[in-house]
Amino acid sequence: MEWKGFEALKAYVEERLEEFHHIPQTRKSVLDDLACDIRTGVERDASVPVIFICTHNSRRSHMGQLWAQLAAGHFGVNRILCYSGGTEATAFNPLAVRAMEEAGFRISIQEPGPNPVYRVQFPGAAGEIRAFSKKFTDPPNPTERFIAVLTCSDADEACPVVPGAASRHTIRYDDPRVFDGTPDEKEGYTRRSRQISREMLFLFSRI
């Protein structure tokens, strides 16, 4: 993958690749189950859509989408199309945006407003994502034959069945929102980004 112009992101990814031993075996097993499902889809279909779902589509689901798309490109799994959505729409949280920028993604606002549309650029075949908060049933998300990944307990419990999903996986992440307005705010979001990136890279290394 060509990293020109994204050297900071490359360094960030290389650091996370050295941290797979930090992932507990129980989570590796969950990630392996998802990897197996994606692998089956890649072998069978022209493309494999994956939607990362949390309640507000504001933090963890966006991080999951962006890191998964980058990880897929890094490991040459080019049939993956990653999306995100919530059980309700709010906005891509600015603190989560900042954490992704600090990791090395290039992010700019395309359409300002209470629910801004961001242009997120990164290396790889996908190269760019329009990121904004939406329900998982809203465009541009696919409505059938996608893999659903539930990233929070509320969405997991609210969606025992995800309409249109070919399969459903639960990979819960603690909400960095608990750090909002505290001295640990920046570190809390940084830590969550590191965890999600580490696990998405591990996941796609298994495909």
N, C-alpha and C positions, 0 to 999 in steps of 0.2 A: 504494500500500500504506500502511496506517495504522501509524505508528510510535509512537503514544502509549504512553509507558511504556518505550520502547526507544530513547530518544534517543542513548545511547552506542553502541548497535549501528548505528543509522542513520549516525552520524558515521564509524564504522569502515568501513562499506560504502562510503560516499562517498569515503573515502581510497583504498580498493582500486580503485574505478572509475577513478581517475586514474592507475593504475599498469599498465594493460594493455601499455604500451610496454616494461615490464620482462619480459614473457613472450617467451622466444625463439621465433623463427619455427617451429622444428622442433616445439615443443610446441603452438603455435597450430594447426599442421596436424593434430596428433593430436586436439586438442580439437574442431577443425572436423569431423573424421570422426565423432566421437561426437555432436556437435550435429546433423549430418545424419541420423544414425540415429534420434535422439530426435525430430527434426522429422517424419520419415516416420511414426513411431509415433503422434505426436500427431495427424497428419492422418488416420490410418487408424482408430485405436482410441479408445475412451472414456477409457482411462487407460494410462499408460506406466510400468510399474514398473522401477526401476533399483536394482540391488544393488551396493554398494561392498564389495569383498572384499579382505581382507589376512589374514595368517596367524592372528593372535590376536584379531582384532576388538577391539583395545584402544585404538588411537590414530588412525592415518590413515584407516581405513575409517569410523570414527565422524565424524571431521572432514569427510570427503567427503560423507557422508550429510547431515549437518546444514547444511553450507554449500550443497550442491546444492539442498536443499529450500527454503532461504531464497532462493537466487538465482532459482529457478523462480518463486517468489511475487513477487519484486521485478520480474521482467520479464513477469509475467502469464502464465506458462506453467503453467496450473492443472491440467493433466491428469497431472502428474508425481507419482509416489509413490516416495520414496527410502527405501531400506533399507540395512542393513549386516550383514556376517557374516564369519566366518573359516573357515579350514580346521580350526580348533579353537576352543573357547571358553575365555576367561580372565576378564577384567574390563575395563570401561571405565577406563583408567588415570587416576588422580586428577590427574596433571600435565596430561593432555590435557583433562580436565574443567575444570581451572582456566584453561587457555588460552582455552577457549570462553566461560567466564564473564567473563573479562577483556575479551573481544571484545564482550560485551553480551548474550549469551544468558542467560536466567533458568533456573538448574538447581537442582533439589532432589532429595534421595533419597526415593523412594517406598517401596522395600523394601531395607533394609540387608542386609549379608551379604558373603560372599567375592566374589560377583558381583552388586553392587548394581544395582537398577533405578532409573534416574534419570528424572525428569520434566523435559524440556527444552522451554521455551516461547520463542516468537519470533513476530514479526509475520507476517501472511499468511494465506492460506486454510487451510493445514495447521495452523499455530498451535502444535502440540504433538507431541512424539515421546517414546515410552517407550524410553529408550536403555539397553541392557545387552549384554554380550558373548554371542554365540551363533554356532553354525555357520551358514554361508550357507544350509544346507538346513533349518534349524530355523524354527518359527513365531516371529514372524508373517511371515517372509519368503515371498514367492511361490515356487512350485516350477516354474512353466513360463511361457514367453513373456515373460521379463524380459530387460533389458539388463544384462550383467555388466561391471563396471568393476574391473579388478585393479589395486590400488594399491601392491603391493610385488612384488619379484622372486621371493620364495619362493612366494607364492600363484600368481603367473603361471606359474612352472615346475611347481608341483604340480597345476595345473588347466589343462592344455592344452585340455581340453574341460570346460565347465561344464554339468553335466546340467540340462536344462530351459531353458537360456538361448536366447533368440532370436538373440542376437549377443554378442560378447565383445570388450572393448576393454582395452588396457593403458595406464594412466597412472600411472607409478611415481613415488613420493615417497620421499625419504630418511627413514629412521626417526628421529624425535626421541629415541628411547630411548637413542641413543648419548650424549646429554647428561645422562642420569640420574646424579645424585650429583656433578655437576661444577659449577663456578662459573657455567657458561653454561647451566645447566638451564632456567631460566625463558625466557631469550632464545631458546634452541633450539626450544622448543615454540611460542613466539610467532611465530617466523620461519616455522615450518611451517604454522601456522594462517593466516598472511598469504598464503603461497603458494597454499594450497588454496583459500582464499576468493577470491583474485584470479582464479584459473583457473576456478573454478566460475561466478563472475560473468561472465567472458569467454565461457565456454561458453554460458550461457543468453542472453547478449546476442546470440548468433548464431542463436537460434531465434525 
